[in-house]
């Protein structure tokens, strides 16, 4: 199976993600609708061509930076941030038969050193009303990467639809672990369309107060937006699938 990189190296892929960023900025009031319309008109007329990045690392880094991660990172400019991002590692072919996405993960931290889930959700545009930065903990501390900026070779849960997160954990291969909340949020940064197809269970993160519950990302049709929640680890639902990555 051909590896499906999250970011399309074409103008349409870049324009789609830029539209998400513009929508967020309009809602925040940092840019006006008139400014967006003028920019789009320039693109249509060809006076402002859309760049077509051939470098996935460069584009995913830029996407995180544009979303506002720059406000939480200790880098003065995008060039310094790019230098801090490692190159995409080479994974064995047998891994990429199952894990068809390469996603850049950037974990923000709060003052106590916990993953700053609430801030990441706010920047990405994900509702999180069921807890705080310590509501979710790792299922296995040994599976947590030492670095806060890294690449993961992963799958979005589509291959596990209808299977409970607990059953998926038991069936994971020796080199496979459940995706965590920060990783799931970064996956969503690069491809928000996943939640239009199915909800994402994140078996790498569990509730601190009840270890059988796992984190999950869902899409609320009524509120028309993604949100972070939790679900029973033993639940089987056709619309939910456990996401995982290479250890």
DAJOPE-V280481 format. One record per residue. RES is the residue in one letter. SS is DSSP state (hx for helix, st for strand, lp for the rest). Layout:
res=RES ss=SS
res=RES ss=SS
//
This chain:
res=X ss=lp
res=X ss=lp
res=X ss=lp
res=X ss=lp
res=X ss=lp
res=X ss=lp
res=X ss=lp
res=X ss=lp
res=X ss=lp
res=X ss=lp
res=X ss=hx
res=X ss=hx
res=X ss=hx
res=X ss=hx
res=X ss=hx
res=X ss=hx
res=X ss=hx
res=X ss=hx
res=X ss=hx
res=X ss=hx
res=X ss=hx
res=X ss=hx
res=X ss=hx
res=X ss=hx
res=X ss=hx
res=X ss=hx
res=X ss=hx
res=X ss=hx
res=X ss=lp
res=X ss=lp
res=X ss=lp
res=X ss=lp
res=X ss=hx
res=X ss=hx
res=X ss=hx
res=X ss=hx
res=X ss=hx
res=X ss=hx
res=X ss=hx
res=X ss=hx
res=X ss=hx
res=X ss=hx
res=X ss=hx
res=X ss=hx
res=X ss=hx
res=X ss=lp
res=X ss=lp
res=X ss=lp
res=X ss=lp
res=X ss=lp
res=X ss=lp
res=X ss=lp
res=X ss=lp
res=X ss=lp
res=X ss=lp
res=X ss=hx
res=X ss=hx
res=X ss=hx
res=X ss=hx
res=X ss=hx
res=X ss=hx
res=X ss=hx
res=X ss=hx
res=X ss=hx
res=X ss=hx
res=X ss=hx
res=X ss=hx
res=X ss=lp
res=X ss=hx
res=X ss=hx
res=X ss=hx
res=X ss=lp
res=X ss=lp
res=X ss=lp
res=X ss=lp
res=X ss=lp
res=X ss=lp
res=X ss=hx
res=X ss=hx
res=X ss=hx
res=X ss=hx
res=X ss=hx
res=X ss=hx
res=X ss=hx
res=X ss=lp
res=X ss=lp
res=X ss=lp
res=X ss=lp
res=X ss=lp
res=X ss=lp
res=X ss=lp
res=X ss=lp
res=X ss=hx
res=X ss=hx
res=X ss=hx
res=X ss=hx
res=X ss=lp
res=X ss=lp
res=X ss=lp
res=X ss=lp
res=X ss=st
res=X ss=st
res=X ss=st
res=X ss=st
res=X ss=st
res=X ss=st
res=X ss=lp
res=X ss=lp
res=X ss=st
res=X ss=lp
res=X ss=lp
res=X ss=lp
res=X ss=lp
res=X ss=lp
res=X ss=st
res=X ss=lp
res=X ss=hx
res=X ss=hx
res=X ss=hx
res=X ss=hx
res=X ss=hx
res=X ss=hx
res=X ss=hx
res=X ss=hx
res=X ss=lp
res=X ss=lp
res=X ss=st
res=X ss=lp
res=X ss=lp
res=X ss=lp
res=X ss=lp
res=X ss=lp
res=X ss=lp
res=X ss=lp
res=X ss=lp
res=X ss=st
res=X ss=st
res=X ss=st
res=X ss=lp
res=X ss=lp
res=X ss=hx
res=X ss=hx
res=X ss=hx
res=X ss=lp
res=X ss=lp
res=X ss=lp
res=X ss=lp
res=X ss=lp
res=X ss=st
res=X ss=st
res=X ss=st
res=X ss=st
res=X ss=st
res=X ss=st
res=X ss=st
res=X ss=lp
res=X ss=lp
res=X ss=hx
res=X ss=hx
res=X ss=hx
res=X ss=lp
res=X ss=lp
res=X ss=lp
res=X ss=lp
res=X ss=hx
res=X ss=hx
res=X ss=hx
res=X ss=hx
res=X ss=hx
res=X ss=hx
res=X ss=hx
res=X ss=lp
res=X ss=lp
res=X ss=lp
res=X ss=lp
res=X ss=st
res=X ss=st
res=X ss=st
res=X ss=lp
res=X ss=lp
res=X ss=hx
res=X ss=hx
res=X ss=hx
res=X ss=hx
res=X ss=hx
res=X ss=hx
res=X ss=hx
res=X ss=hx
res=X ss=hx
res=X ss=hx
res=X ss=lp
res=X ss=lp
res=X ss=lp
res=X ss=hx
res=X ss=hx
res=X ss=hx
res=X ss=hx
res=X ss=lp
res=X ss=st
res=X ss=st
res=X ss=st
res=X ss=st
res=X ss=st
res=X ss=st
res=X ss=st
res=X ss=st
res=X ss=st
res=X ss=lp
res=X ss=lp
res=X ss=lp
res=X ss=lp
res=X ss=lp
res=X ss=st
res=X ss=st
res=X ss=st
res=X ss=st
res=X ss=st
res=X ss=st
res=X ss=st
res=X ss=st
res=X ss=lp
res=X ss=lp
res=X ss=lp
res=X ss=lp
res=X ss=st
res=X ss=st
res=X ss=st
res=X ss=st
res=X ss=st
res=X ss=st
res=X ss=st
res=X ss=st
res=X ss=lp
res=X ss=lp
res=X ss=lp
res=X ss=lp
res=X ss=lp
res=X ss=lp
res=X ss=lp
res=X ss=st
res=X ss=st
res=X ss=st
res=X ss=lp
res=X ss=st
res=X ss=st
res=X ss=st
res=X ss=lp
//
